[in-house]
Amino acid sequence: MIEPPNLVSAPRSPWRRRLDRLATGLIAAGGIGVIVAVMAIGAFLVVEVLPALFDGRLEMERVRLALTPMAWGTLKAALWAMLFAVPLALGAAIHSALFMTRRLRSRMKPTLEMMEAMPGVVVGFVAGLVMAPWVERHLAGVLTLMLLLPLGVLLAAGLWRRLPSGWRRRLSLARAGLWLVPWLLLLALATFSLAPWLEVLLFGGDLRVWLDRELGLDYATRNAMIVGVAMGFAVMPSIYALAEDALSGVPGRLGEGAHALGATRWQTLWRVVLPAASPGIFAAVMIGTGRAVGETMIVLMASGNAALMSLSPFEGMRSMAAGIAVELPEAVPGSEAYVLLMLAALLLFIFTFLVNTLAEVVRSRLRRRYRWLGGAA
């Protein structure tokens, strides 16, 4: 009888054990240090703000007048950014995880994830100094393109379904991210070519004047729409990466079982895959929201930094982070302006902390609920 090989590992040397203990201790110390640093930031803000609130140095009416426009601007910037980023990021994650070929996915996913390393100041610089003036000159074309792009994608899907089977195999859904690009570029070229004619025909030759005269909307060069596109571009990679990992982690036998029961690909996606991956998708959206709320340089450089309270995407705003970055260097420690900025920082800290905590709590509960599926969603 052949004896099985001895699988017991050789005893480690004392030097190796010391190195392992040192590495474990450094990792634990780093994790504890991060937690202590975050708690210290919160404690510092509380110590700076609470005495001023209780001793009467800071009136509540003054707090309301100073912080309400910045809070509104923070939420407005985050709202427009998420409206731009979430559909594109989740759509890209669904296509990458469920439809794209493995070879193409191995090349596209790292490229999209590398976009997250782009500094916010660079995105804000391009948005404020390049994109904002260009959009102002081609406002009619940009708005028309935003309306036509979803319709163009639906039209491409309808035409694809009517192609012969041989052409559909060549233009498979696994490579839709590639063969759709020329179609969308052609649609954009046609839109910008026809936009001046449409502007003359429908809006008297100047869309900005028509918006001001007919709808009472004042168009600012740096506005919420520019901030939403720029910040959405910065937030999109993180949402995509987390959502794609969640969708890829859904066990393949769930989809196969749904197909075996007669479900279509669309029904399998909506009723099986997305519910199973919902913990990760929710966490991705909430983490993206937390980053959008705390973004500073993009809002500062692309919003005009005007303390306005309106829902119009064509007007600027002022966020808490941008206000702190602009005014804190000139604020005298202990003054009313300084305490107001510390209070804004505390509110921003609490909001971001609660958003990330809520994302983790909901993700953990949904993950336990779907644990019977047999895989980590």
N, C-alpha and C positions, 0 to 999 in steps of 0.2 A: 504494500500500500504506500502510495506516495504521500509523504508528509507535506502539509501546507506550509508555505513560507512563513517565516516569523515576521508578523506585521507590527510588532511592538517597536516603537521608535527608540533610538539610542538615547540614553540619558544626556541631558544638556549639561554643558560645562557650567561651573559657577559664574564665569565671566558672561556667558550668554544669558543666564538667568538674571544677572544684574542689569544687562542691557535691556532685557524685556521689561523688567520692573521700572527702569528709568523711562522707557518709552511710554509705558502705561501711565506713569505718574505725570509726565509732561502733557499727555493728551487730556488726562483728567483735569490737570491744573489749567490748561487752556480753556476747556469747556466751562469750568467754574469761573475763570477770569472774565469770560464773555458775559456770563449771567451777572456777576458782580458789577461789571462796568455798566450794563444796561440799568440795573437797579440804582447805581450811583447817579446816573444821569437823571432818572426820575426823581430821586431824593433831592438832588441839587435844585431842580426846577421847583419842586414843592417848597423847599426852604426859601427860595428867592421870592415866591409869589404869595404864599399864604399869609405871612406877616403883614404885607401891604394891604391885603384884602380885609384883614380883621382889625387893623388899627385905623382904618378910615382914610388912608392916604390915597386909595384908589376908589373912586365912585363908580357904582354900577352903571350909571348912565354913560359915563365916559368909556367904560369897558364895552358896553353895547355898541356905541357909535364907532369905536375904533376897530373892534374885532368882527362885527357882523359882516361888513363888506369883504374882509379877508376870508372869513369862513365860507361865505357864499362863493367867492372866487375859487377857493380850493375845491369845493364840491363840484362847481361848474367845470373846471378844468379836468377833474377826474372823470366826470360823467361823459364829456365829449371824447376823451381819450379812450374810455372803455367801449363806447359805442363804435369807435373805429377799430379797436384792437381785438375785441372779443370775437366777433364773427369771423374775421380773417384768421386769427390764431387757432380757433377751434376748428374751422373748416380745413386749414392746413394740417392740423393734428389728425383729424379724422381721415383725410385722404392719405396722409403719410403712413398711418398705422394700419389701415384696413384695405387700402386699394393699391398703393404704390408697390412696385417690385422691390425685393430686398436689396438688389444692387443699387438701384436709384435712391432708395431710402438711405443707404449707408453713405451716400455722397451729399444728399440734400439736407439731412438732419443736422450734421455737424456744421454745415454752412450757415443754416438759420440760427443755430445756437450760438455761433460766434458773433452774431449781431448784438448779443447781449453785452459784449465787452466794449461796445462803442461808447465813449464818454458822453454824458448828457450835455456837456458844454459844446461839443462838436455838433450834436443834433440841434441844439438851440441856436447855434451860430448859423447853420445852414437854413434853418427854418425862418429865423428873423431877418437875415440879410439877403437870402437868395429866394426862398420859396414865397415869402410874404409879398414882396414886390411883383413877382411873376404871377401869382394868383390874382393880385389886384388888377394887373393888365389883362388877364384872361379869365375874369370872373365868370362870364357867361359860359365859356367853354368848360371850366372846371365844374360848375354846378350841373351842366348838362351831362358831363361825363359821369358824375356821381349817380345820376338817375339812370343812365343807359348801361352802365357796367353790369348791374344785376340782370337787366333784361337781355343783355348780350350773352351772358353765361347761360340763361335759360334757352335762348334761341339756339346757341351752340349745342346744348343737350338735345333739343328737339330735332335739329338737323342730324345729329349723330345717330339717333334712334331710327332714322329713315334711310341711313346708308346701307348699302349691300353688306352682307355678312363678311365678305372679304375685307372691305375697307374698315369695318368695325374691329376686326382682329388686328389690323395694322394700327389703327388709332384706338388702342385699348384704353380703358379707364385707368389702368395702372400707370400710363404715361400721359394722362390728361393734363398734368401740370406742365408738360413740355409743349404739346401741340395746341394748348389753349393760348399760349403766350403770343404767337403771331396773330391769332384772331383778335385778341384784346388790343394789341398794338394797332392793328388795322382799324378797329373800332374807335380808338382814341384819336388816330390821325383823321378819320372822317369827321369825328365830333368837333375837333378844333378847326377843321376846314369850313364846316357849316355854321359854327357858332357866331361869327360876325354877322352873317346873313340873318340868322334867327334873332340876334339881338336887335338888329335894325327893324325887322318885321314885327316883333312882339313887344319890344321895350323902347322903341323910339330911338335906338342907337346907343343908349347908355343905361346899362342895367343898374348901376349904382344910383343914378338920379331917379330911376323908376322906383327902386326900393325905398328911397327916402320920401318921394312924393306920394306914392300909393300906400305903402305899408308903414311908413314912419320908422324905417330901419336905417340907422346910420352905419355905414361900412367903414371900419377902421382897418388900416393896413395890417396891424398885428392884432389878431382877434382870437376868439375861442376856437374857431374852425382850424386855424393854423396850429394852435396849441394842441388840439385834439389829434390832428394828423401826426405832428412831430412826436408828441408824448406817446401816442398809440404805437408809433414805429419803435420807440424805445422799450415799451412794455411788452410788445407782442412776442419777442423771443422767449421770455420767461414763461408766459402763459402757454405758448406752444410746447416748450420742452416738458413742462409738468403734465399738461394734458395728453401729450403724445405718449409719455411713459405710462400714464394711467390706462390709456386705451390699448397699448401694446401688452400690458399685464393681464388683460382679460383672457381667461383660458379659451383656446381655439375651439374646444369641443362644445362650448355654449353656442357659438354661431353655427357650427356644423349640425348640432341637434335642432336648432331652429329651422335651418334649411331642410333637414330631413322631415320635419313636421309640415312643410309646405310654405313656410314664411318666405317672403321675398327678401332681397338684399336690404331694401329700405326698411321693411318691418323688423328685420333682425337688428339693424343699426339702432332704431329708435326704441324698441321694446326689450332688447337683450343687452347689447353692447354698451349703450350709453347709460342705462341704469346701473350696470355692473361697474362702470368706470366713473360714476358720478362723484364718489369721494375725492378722487384725484382732480377731476375737472373743477369741482367747487373750490378746492384748495388753490388751484391754479388761478382762477378768476379772483379770489379774495386776495391772494398775494400780489397779483397784478394791480388790484385796486389800492392796496397799501403802498405800493411803489409809486403809483400815479399821484396819490395824495401827498406824499413826501417829496416829490420831484421839485427841484429848485431852479436849476439853470435854464431848462427848457421854457418853463413858465416865465421866468424873468426876462429872457431874451426874445420871446415870441408873442407875448401877450400885451405889451404896451404898459403893463403895471399900473393900470387905471382902476381905481376903487369904484367899480360900477356894479350895480345889482340888477341884472337882467338875464333872461334866458336866451337872448339873441346870440346866435353863433357868430355874428358879424361884429360884435363889440368885444372890447378887451375885458380883463379882470385883474384882480390882484390876489394872489394866494398868500397863505400864511408863511410858507417857506420863503417865497420871494420877498415878502415884506421884511422878514427877519434878516435875510441876506443883505438887503439894501440899507436898512435903518440901524441895525445893531452896531456897526462900527462907529457911528456918530452918537450913539446914546450914552449918556453919562450914567455909570453904575449908581443905582439907588434912586434915579429920577423916575418920574411917572412914565415917560416913554420907554425906559429900560424895563420897568415892571410889566408894562403892557406887552412888550416883545417876549419876555419870559413867560407870561401867561399864554400867549399864542403858541410858544414852543411847547408848553405843558399840554395844551389842548391837542396839538398835533401829535405829541408823544402818546397821549392816552388813546387817541383815535386809531393810530397805527397799531398800537399794542392790542387793542380790542379786536381790530379786524383780523390780525394774524392769529390771535387766540381763538376767535370764532371759527376761522378756517380750520385750525387744527382740531378743535372739538367736534365740529360737524364731520370732518373727514374721518376721525376715529370712530364715531358712532356709526356712520354709514359703512365703514369698512367692517365693523363687527357684524352689522346686519347682513352684509353680503359675503360673510366668511364661508357660509355653507356652499358657495359656488365652487370652492376648491382651489382658488387662486387669489393672490393679492391684487385687488383691483386698484 
